Amino acid sequence: MKMKESNTANKLAPELETMLTPEDMKGLFKVDLATLLMWRREYGLPYFRVRRNVRFLPSAVKEWLHTHHGPENSTNQPKARA
């Protein structure tokens, strides 16, 4: 999914990330909006609001995935023996 970016914004602040909408996130993770809402409320999926609109920063979502669902947090990992 290609998002439209402003050339002016890129020149003024090239370090800014393109924000993701809930619809973008829905497509990336193949989940419905109710699941995203549950992830926000119950699991702390980072988001912010621009007026009344919810937005996500890709770097914050990536960090959240890594800390909450990384290999070390997998339930499939063998348990350490005592």
C-alpha positions in Angstrom: 0.0 0.0 0.0 1.7 3.2 -1.2 0.9 6.3 0.8 1.0 9.8 -0.7 3.7 12.0 0.9 4.2 15.7 0.6 7.4 16.8 -1.0 7.4 20.0 1.1 7.0 18.1 4.3 9.9 15.7 3.4 12.2 18.7 2.6 11.3 20.5 5.9 11.5 17.5 8.2 12.9 14.4 6.5 13.1 12.6 9.8 9.3 12.6 10.3 7.6 9.2 9.8 4.5 8.7 7.8 1.7 8.1 10.2 -0.5 5.1 9.8 -4.3 5.2 10.0 -6.4 2.5 11.6 -7.3 1.4 8.0 -3.5 1.1 7.2 -3.0 -1.0 10.3 -6.0 -3.1 9.5 -4.5 -4.0 6.2 -1.0 -4.6 7.5 -2.0 -7.0 10.2 -5.1 -8.5 8.4 -7.3 -7.8 11.5 -10.5 -5.8 12.0 -10.8 -2.5 13.7 -12.2 -4.1 16.8 -9.0 -6.1 17.2 -6.9 -2.9 16.9 -9.0 -1.3 19.6 -8.6 -4.3 21.9 -4.8 -4.2 21.3 -4.8 -0.5 22.2 -6.9 -1.0 25.4 -5.7 -4.3 26.7 -2.1 -4.6 25.4 -1.0 -1.0 25.1 -0.6 -0.7 21.4 0.9 2.8 21.1 -1.2 5.4 19.3 -1.9 9.1 19.4 -4.7 11.4 18.3 -4.6 14.2 15.7 -7.8 16.0 16.8 -10.4 13.2 16.7 -8.3 10.9 14.5 -6.3 7.9 15.8 -2.8 7.5 14.2 0.1 5.1 14.7 3.8 5.7 14.2 5.5 2.7 12.5 8.6 2.8 14.7 6.4 2.8 17.9 4.4 -0.2 16.5 7.5 -2.0 15.6 9.0 -1.5 19.1 5.7 -2.6 20.7 5.7 -5.8 18.6 9.3 -6.5 19.5 8.7 -6.0 23.2 5.4 -7.8 23.5 5.6 -10.4 20.8 9.3 -11.0 20.2 11.0 -14.4 20.2 11.8 -14.2 23.9 8.1 -13.7 24.7 6.8 -16.6 22.6 4.8 -19.2 24.4 6.4 -21.8 22.1 9.8 -21.4 23.8 11.0 -24.3 25.8 10.9 -23.8 29.6 14.2 -23.7 31.4 15.0 -26.7 33.5 15.7 -26.3 37.2 
